Amino acid sequence: VRAQITASRDAGSGEFILWDPAVTYTVDALTPDAATSRKGLASPATTRSAGPANRPRPLTVGSTTTAPRAADATGKGAVAVKANELGVVPVLMHHEIRPDRVGDYDQTPAEFRAELERLWKDGYRPVRAQDLVNGRLDVPAGKSPVVLTFDDSTKYQFSYAAGGEIEPDTAIGIMLAFAKSHPGFRPAGTFFPLREPFAGTAAGPAMLRWLVAHGFELGNHTKDHIPLGTLDASEVQRELALGQRIITDAVPGYRVRTMALPLGSLPEPAPLALRGRWQGLSYRAEAVFLVGAEPAQSPFSTRWDPAAVPRIRSSHLPWESQADFTAAYWLRELERDPETRYVSDGDPTRISFPAAQRSQLAPRYRSRANPY
C-alpha cells in the first residue's frame, strides 16, 4: 500500500483512495504525519476475525420481517400532533462503526450510540429505505421516520465473537442493545453489501439471511464498488447484475428494491442505475440513493424523485461542532424548523398535512389526502 501511494504521488496524483471490502488493511502504511494520525484515536492493527462456528442466533428483542402497523394508540388526531406527511425524511449514511475511526465516513461505537440516542430523543423511529420508497412510513403518531443505511457490509457493521454472539460494538450489536433499553425502538435499516460480505467470512451469506429474517433490508451496491461513471454501459450492467446476485444467491427469491451508488457516481446513461441486463441476469431497482447532502423529500410529495434520493453523512462527536451538512447539522436544522419535517399521523392509510401544502401532494395520492 505504501508503494502504491508513493507511485500515485510520483505520477502526479494528489489523491489516493484506500479501500478494501474485506477491511483487512491497517494504518501501518500511513506516514506519521498522515491526517488520520491527528484524530487522537487508537489505531490497533486490524485482524480478520473468524466466522461463527454455529448458525447466527435469532434476535431476542422481538422483531418481524415486516414493519408493524403503528396504530394511533393515543387517540390524537393529525391536528393535535401537527402531522405533516409531506415533510422531509433524513436518510443517514453509515460506513464503519469502529473504535479507531480511521476515516471521515466512519463513526466510533460511542458516536453511533449517541446518534441513536439523539434520534430517539428527537422523536425519530427507524425505517428501511424500501419503506421510504414505497410510502410505508408506519411510525406512531407524532413521530418521524429516519432511514438508517449501511454501505459496504463490513465486519464493523455485523460480526460474531468466537462464542457465536453478535459483537456488541458493531452496528447490529449496538442497535439490538439499544432496543432492549428503549422499549418501542424497533431495529430497522438497509444494508448495501458488496462481494465478500462482512469481511469475507464463510458465514456472510447466512448473515445476509439473518438480516432479512429480522426485518432489515438488503440493497444493491454493485459487486466491486467501482464508480459507475467510470464504466461503459456494459460494465455498469455487469456490476449491478452481479451485485444483485450476491444478495439473491444468499437469500433466494429476495426482491432487491433499492440501490446505492458507489462513491455517489452516476452511470451514463443514468437510468442504468435503476434497471439493466447482463448475460441473462436482469436487475430492477425502485430507487437510487446518492451520497449527500440533505434530507429526502416525502414519497408523497411532487418533489419526490426516486432516481436521486439524497443521503446525509453520519456525524462525529462533539456534535455541536458539526457544520459541514452532516447528520448533526440537519437534525439541528429540522429541530429549529419542525414544520419542514415529516411527522406521522399514526394512520398509514391516510396522508395528513396542513391544508396550505395541498399543491405539494402528488396527484396519485389524492384519494388518501387528509388536509387540515
LOKOL-140805 format. One line per 5 residues: number of its first residue (from 0); their letters; for each residue x, y, z of C-alpha. Coordinates in Angstrom, 2 decimals, always signed. Example, Ala and Ser with C-alpha at 12.3 -4.5 7.8 and 13.67 -1.06 7.14 Angstrom:
BEGIN
0) as) +12.30 -4.50 +7.80 ~ +13.67 -1.06 +7.14 .
***
This chain:
BEGIN
0) vraqi) +0.00 +0.00 +0.00 ~ +2.84 +2.38 +0.83 ~ +4.33 +1.70 -2.61 ~ +1.00 +2.40 -4.30 ~ +0.64 +5.73 -2.52 .
5) tasrd) +4.17 +6.72 -3.49 ~ +3.66 +5.67 -7.11 ~ +0.42 +7.66 -7.32 ~ +2.17 +10.74 -5.98 ~ +5.10 +10.30 -8.38 .
10) agsge) +2.61 +10.06 -11.26 ~ +1.25 +13.48 -10.35 ~ -1.92 +12.49 -8.50 ~ -2.78 +14.41 -5.36 ~ -5.21 +11.78 -4.09 .
15) filwd) -5.18 +8.11 -3.20 ~ -8.21 +6.10 -2.09 ~ -7.51 +3.19 +0.22 ~ -10.46 +0.80 +0.11 ~ -10.87 -2.91 +0.70 .
20) pavty) -14.28 -4.64 +1.04 ~ -12.81 -7.16 +3.46 ~ -11.29 -4.38 +5.61 ~ -8.01 -6.22 +6.02 ~ -5.64 -3.24 +5.80 .
25) tvdal) -4.04 -1.48 +8.77 ~ -2.74 +2.04 +9.39 ~ +0.88 +0.86 +9.12 ~ +1.13 +2.10 +5.52 ~ +0.47 +5.70 +6.51 .
30) tpdaa) +3.21 +8.17 +7.33 ~ +3.39 +9.57 +10.88 ~ +2.02 +12.92 +9.71 ~ -0.98 +11.41 +7.88 ~ -4.28 +13.16 +8.53 .
35) tsrkg) -5.74 +10.22 +10.42 ~ -2.94 +10.33 +12.99 ~ -4.16 +13.71 +14.20 ~ -7.55 +12.38 +15.29 ~ -6.13 +11.27 +18.63 .
40) laspa) -7.70 +7.84 +18.24 ~ -6.16 +4.47 +18.89 ~ -5.35 +2.53 +15.73 ~ -4.65 -1.09 +16.57 ~ -3.83 -3.48 +13.77 .
45) ttrsa) -6.88 -4.86 +12.04 ~ -7.18 -8.62 +12.13 ~ -9.56 -10.85 +10.23 ~ -11.91 -12.45 +12.70 ~ -13.14 -15.97 +12.15 .
50) gpanr) -16.77 -16.58 +11.35 ~ -19.07 -18.17 +13.89 ~ -18.87 -21.91 +14.27 ~ -22.63 -22.18 +14.55 ~ -25.58 -20.62 +12.76 .
55) prplt) -26.48 -16.99 +13.52 ~ -28.53 -16.72 +16.66 ~ -32.09 -15.41 +16.47 ~ -32.99 -11.92 +17.52 ~ -34.08 -11.72 +21.14 .
60) vgstt) -35.73 -8.31 +21.30 ~ -38.79 -9.14 +19.21 ~ -38.90 -8.25 +15.55 ~ -40.71 -9.34 +12.42 ~ -39.85 -9.41 +8.75 .
65) tapra) -42.31 -6.64 +8.02 ~ -42.91 -3.35 +9.75 ~ -45.80 -3.46 +12.26 ~ -48.77 -1.16 +11.84 ~ -48.47 +1.83 +14.09 .
70) adatg) -51.94 +2.46 +15.46 ~ -52.73 +5.90 +16.87 ~ -52.91 +4.46 +20.38 ~ -53.10 +7.89 +21.98 ~ -56.22 +8.86 +20.03 .
75) kgava) -54.59 +12.13 +18.99 ~ -55.63 +13.42 +15.61 ~ -53.48 +14.89 +12.86 ~ -54.01 +18.41 +14.19 ~ -53.05 +17.51 +17.74 .
80) vkane) -49.70 +16.03 +16.70 ~ -49.11 +18.61 +13.94 ~ -48.81 +15.85 +11.39 ~ -47.07 +16.68 +8.14 ~ -46.58 +13.68 +5.89 .
85) lgvvp) -45.31 +15.92 +3.10 ~ -42.27 +16.87 +5.20 ~ -38.70 +15.74 +4.60 ~ -37.14 +12.50 +5.88 ~ -33.46 +12.14 +6.92 .
90) vlmhh) -31.66 +9.23 +5.26 ~ -28.43 +8.69 +7.21 ~ -25.41 +7.09 +5.53 ~ -23.07 +4.97 +7.67 ~ -19.91 +3.03 +6.86 .
95) eirpd) -17.57 +1.67 +9.54 ~ -18.56 +1.59 +13.21 ~ -15.10 +1.07 +14.66 ~ -13.22 +2.23 +17.77 ~ -10.31 +3.79 +15.87 .
100) rvgdy) -12.46 +5.66 +13.29 ~ -9.88 +5.83 +10.50 ~ -11.98 +7.80 +8.02 ~ -14.35 +10.76 +7.93 ~ -17.21 +8.48 +6.90 .
105) dqtpa) -16.69 +6.23 +9.95 ~ -18.13 +6.51 +13.45 ~ -16.93 +5.14 +16.75 ~ -19.36 +2.91 +18.68 ~ -19.83 +5.79 +21.14 .
110) efrae) -20.77 +8.12 +18.29 ~ -23.28 +5.67 +16.84 ~ -24.86 +5.16 +20.28 ~ -25.04 +8.94 +20.72 ~ -26.69 +9.24 +17.30 .
115) lerlw) -29.36 +6.67 +18.18 ~ -29.98 +8.45 +21.48 ~ -30.33 +11.79 +19.71 ~ -32.72 +10.34 +17.15 ~ -34.82 +8.72 +19.87 .
120) kdgyr) -34.95 +11.89 +21.94 ~ -35.97 +13.94 +18.91 ~ -38.84 +11.58 +18.07 ~ -37.37 +9.68 +15.13 ~ -38.07 +6.00 +14.55 .
125) pvraq) -36.01 +3.86 +12.12 ~ -37.45 +2.52 +8.87 ~ -35.89 +0.88 +5.82 ~ -35.05 +2.51 +2.51 ~ -37.77 +0.47 +0.79 .
130) dlvng) -40.30 +1.76 +3.33 ~ -39.49 +5.31 +2.27 ~ -39.60 +4.42 -1.42 ~ -42.96 +2.63 -1.11 ~ -44.51 +5.20 +1.22 .
135) rldvp) -44.90 +2.69 +4.07 ~ -43.69 +5.04 +6.78 ~ -45.59 +3.27 +9.53 ~ -44.45 +5.08 +12.69 ~ -46.51 +6.20 +15.70 .
140) agksp) -48.50 +9.43 +15.70 ~ -46.31 +12.45 +16.34 ~ -43.11 +10.59 +15.46 ~ -40.90 +10.91 +12.39 ~ -39.24 +8.28 +10.21 .
145) vvltf) -35.49 +8.14 +9.75 ~ -33.76 +5.77 +7.32 ~ -30.51 +4.19 +8.56 ~ -28.31 +2.89 +5.74 ~ -25.02 +0.99 +5.97 .
150) ddstk) -22.67 +0.75 +2.98 ~ -20.14 -1.96 +2.08 ~ -21.11 -4.78 +4.52 ~ -18.00 -4.63 +6.70 ~ -17.28 -6.62 +9.84 .
155) yqfsy) -17.71 -3.43 +11.88 ~ -21.38 -3.41 +10.91 ~ -22.10 -7.06 +11.74 ~ -19.81 -9.78 +13.07 ~ -19.72 -12.58 +15.61 .
160) aagge) -17.43 -13.23 +18.55 ~ -15.73 -16.61 +18.96 ~ -18.62 -17.84 +21.09 ~ -21.19 -17.10 +18.38 ~ -22.70 -13.98 +19.96 .
165) iepdt) -23.02 -10.76 +17.97 ~ -20.13 -8.39 +18.66 ~ -21.62 -5.66 +20.90 ~ -19.73 -2.76 +19.31 ~ -20.89 -3.46 +15.75 .
170) aigim) -23.80 -1.54 +14.23 ~ -26.13 -4.53 +14.70 ~ -24.92 -5.20 +18.24 ~ -25.46 -1.58 +19.23 ~ -28.94 -1.43 +17.68 .
175) lafak) -30.05 -4.61 +19.43 ~ -28.79 -3.36 +22.79 ~ -30.48 +0.00 +22.20 ~ -33.78 -1.77 +21.52 ~ -33.55 -3.60 +24.85 .
180) shpgf) -33.02 -0.37 +26.78 ~ -35.57 +1.67 +24.80 ~ -38.97 -0.06 +24.60 ~ -40.67 +0.88 +21.35 ~ -37.45 +1.13 +19.37 .
185) rpagt) -37.54 -1.37 +16.52 ~ -34.16 -2.10 +14.87 ~ -34.53 -1.35 +11.18 ~ -32.33 -0.22 +8.35 ~ -30.87 -1.04 +4.96 .
190) ffplr) -27.53 -2.73 +4.30 ~ -25.82 -2.33 +0.93 ~ -23.40 -5.29 +0.66 ~ -20.54 -5.90 -1.72 ~ -18.71 -9.10 -2.65 .
195) epfag) -17.33 -10.93 +0.39 ~ -19.96 -9.61 +2.82 ~ -18.77 -8.88 +6.35 ~ -15.03 -9.30 +5.75 ~ -15.37 -12.39 +3.61 .
200) taagp) -16.38 -14.70 +6.43 ~ -17.82 -18.04 +5.33 ~ -20.93 -17.10 +7.30 ~ -21.51 -14.00 +5.12 ~ -24.49 -15.44 +3.17 .
205) amlrw) -26.08 -16.70 +6.39 ~ -25.61 -13.25 +7.92 ~ -27.42 -11.67 +4.97 ~ -30.28 -14.12 +5.55 ~ -30.28 -13.23 +9.24 .
210) lvahg) -30.68 -9.56 +8.41 ~ -33.66 -10.20 +6.14 ~ -35.27 -12.56 +8.65 ~ -35.04 -9.89 +11.35 ~ -36.60 -7.04 +9.43 .
215) felgn) -33.61 -5.39 +7.77 ~ -33.35 -4.68 +4.05 ~ -30.61 -5.56 +1.58 ~ -29.92 -3.20 -1.32 ~ -27.64 -3.29 -4.35 .
220) htkdh) -24.27 -1.53 -4.00 ~ -22.65 -3.27 -7.02 ~ -20.18 -6.12 -6.83 ~ -16.86 -4.27 -6.74 ~ -17.68 -0.70 -5.61 .
225) iplgt) -16.31 +0.86 -8.80 ~ -17.63 +4.39 -9.52 ~ -20.25 +3.76 -12.20 ~ -19.41 +6.98 -14.01 ~ -16.03 +5.49 -14.96 .
230) ldase) -17.52 +2.42 -16.66 ~ -19.15 +1.86 -20.03 ~ -22.77 +0.72 -20.25 ~ -21.92 -2.98 -20.39 ~ -19.59 -2.75 -17.38 .
235) vqrel) -22.23 -0.81 -15.39 ~ -24.82 -3.51 -16.00 ~ -22.33 -6.22 -15.10 ~ -21.55 -4.57 -11.76 ~ -25.20 -4.13 -10.85 .
240) algqr) -26.34 -7.52 -12.08 ~ -23.60 -9.26 -10.10 ~ -24.20 -7.01 -7.11 ~ -27.80 -8.12 -7.05 ~ -26.75 -11.76 -7.42 .
245) iitda) -24.64 -11.52 -4.25 ~ -27.91 -10.94 -2.42 ~ -30.17 -13.35 -4.28 ~ -27.63 -16.18 -4.09 ~ -27.62 -15.76 -0.31 .
250) vpgyr) -31.37 -15.13 +0.00 ~ -33.15 -16.97 -2.83 ~ -36.24 -15.19 -4.08 ~ -35.36 -11.90 -2.38 ~ -36.58 -8.80 -4.23 .
255) vrtma) -33.85 -6.14 -4.31 ~ -35.73 -2.83 -4.39 ~ -33.07 -0.17 -3.75 ~ -29.51 +0.58 -4.77 ~ -26.81 +2.96 -3.50 .
260) lplgs) -24.26 +4.48 -5.87 ~ -20.60 +3.65 -5.12 ~ -18.93 +6.96 -4.24 ~ -22.10 +8.71 -5.45 ~ -21.10 +8.26 -9.11 .
265) lpepa) -24.00 +8.04 -11.59 ~ -23.60 +5.92 -14.73 ~ -24.10 +7.17 -18.26 ~ -26.90 +6.89 -19.16 ~ -28.29 +7.43 -15.64 .
270) plalr) -31.31 +5.07 -15.99 ~ -28.87 +2.13 -15.96 ~ -28.65 +2.63 -12.19 ~ -32.30 +1.56 -11.99 ~ -32.56 -1.26 -14.49 .
275) grwqg) -30.49 -3.26 -16.93 ~ -29.34 -6.69 -18.02 ~ -26.02 -8.52 -18.33 ~ -25.51 -12.06 -19.65 ~ -29.06 -13.11 -18.86 .
280) lsyra) -29.09 -11.50 -15.41 ~ -31.53 -8.60 -15.07 ~ -31.85 -6.10 -12.26 ~ -34.50 -3.52 -11.49 ~ -34.43 -1.08 -8.58 .
285) eavfl) -37.22 +1.22 -7.47 ~ -34.90 +3.97 -6.21 ~ -31.29 +5.14 -6.34 ~ -29.63 +6.51 -3.20 ~ -26.93 +9.15 -3.51 .
290) vgaep) -24.01 +10.28 -1.35 ~ -25.06 +13.52 +0.37 ~ -26.23 +16.01 +1.16 ~ -29.71 +16.89 +2.53 ~ -32.91 +15.22 +3.79 .
295) aqspf) -35.02 +13.29 +1.29 ~ -38.40 +14.52 +0.13 ~ -41.58 +12.76 +1.23 ~ -42.55 +9.95 -1.15 ~ -46.00 +11.58 -1.30 .
300) strwd) -44.61 +14.92 -2.48 ~ -44.46 +16.27 -6.02 ~ -40.75 +16.84 -5.29 ~ -40.02 +13.14 -4.72 ~ -37.51 +11.74 -7.22 .
305) paavp) -36.80 +8.01 -6.74 ~ -33.91 +8.20 -9.22 ~ -31.95 +10.53 -6.91 ~ -32.65 +10.11 -3.20 ~ -30.16 +12.16 -1.13 .
310) rirss) -28.45 +10.79 +1.96 ~ -26.79 +12.56 +4.89 ~ -23.38 +11.53 +6.20 ~ -23.26 +10.41 +9.84 ~ -21.58 +12.81 +12.29 .
315) hlpwe) -18.75 +12.76 +14.79 ~ -18.67 +13.88 +18.41 ~ -18.86 +16.56 +19.66 ~ -21.97 +17.13 +17.58 ~ -22.11 +20.83 +18.43 .
320) sqadf) -19.08 +21.45 +16.20 ~ -20.56 +19.82 +13.10 ~ -21.33 +22.43 +10.44 ~ -20.49 +20.50 +7.28 ~ -24.01 +19.34 +6.41 .
325) taayw) -23.69 +16.01 +8.19 ~ -26.39 +14.46 +10.38 ~ -25.76 +16.77 +13.33 ~ -26.28 +19.84 +11.15 ~ -29.50 +18.61 +9.57 .
330) lrele) -31.03 +17.26 +12.77 ~ -30.40 +20.64 +14.34 ~ -31.98 +22.43 +11.37 ~ -35.06 +20.20 +11.49 ~ -35.35 +20.85 +15.21 .
335) rdpet) -35.23 +24.58 +14.56 ~ -37.78 +24.36 +11.74 ~ -40.05 +21.44 +12.73 ~ -42.75 +22.35 +10.19 ~ -40.48 +21.08 +7.39 .
340) ryvsd) -40.09 +17.61 +8.95 ~ -42.20 +14.55 +8.18 ~ -44.45 +13.90 +11.20 ~ -46.78 +10.90 +11.17 ~ -50.48 +10.99 +11.99 .
345) gdptr) -50.29 +7.35 +13.13 ~ -52.58 +6.09 +10.35 ~ -50.70 +4.59 +7.37 ~ -53.85 +4.56 +5.23 ~ -54.13 +8.35 +5.00 .
350) isfpa) -51.74 +11.23 +4.27 ~ -52.13 +14.17 +6.65 ~ -50.67 +17.62 +6.11 ~ -51.51 +21.32 +6.60 ~ -54.06 +22.40 +4.00 .
355) aqrsq) -51.74 +25.16 +2.79 ~ -49.45 +22.45 +1.36 ~ -52.17 +20.80 -0.72 ~ -50.42 +21.66 -4.00 ~ -47.35 +19.67 -2.88 .
360) lapry) -49.25 +16.35 -2.77 ~ -48.53 +14.12 -5.77 ~ -51.80 +13.66 -7.73 ~ -51.80 +9.86 -7.43 ~ -52.26 +10.16 -3.65 .
365) rsran) -55.29 +12.47 -3.66 ~ -57.66 +9.70 -2.58 ~ -55.70 +9.31 +0.67 ~ -55.32 +13.03 +1.40 ~ -56.24 +14.31 +4.87 .
370) py) -55.54 +18.06 +4.84 ~ -56.37 +20.10 +7.94 .
***
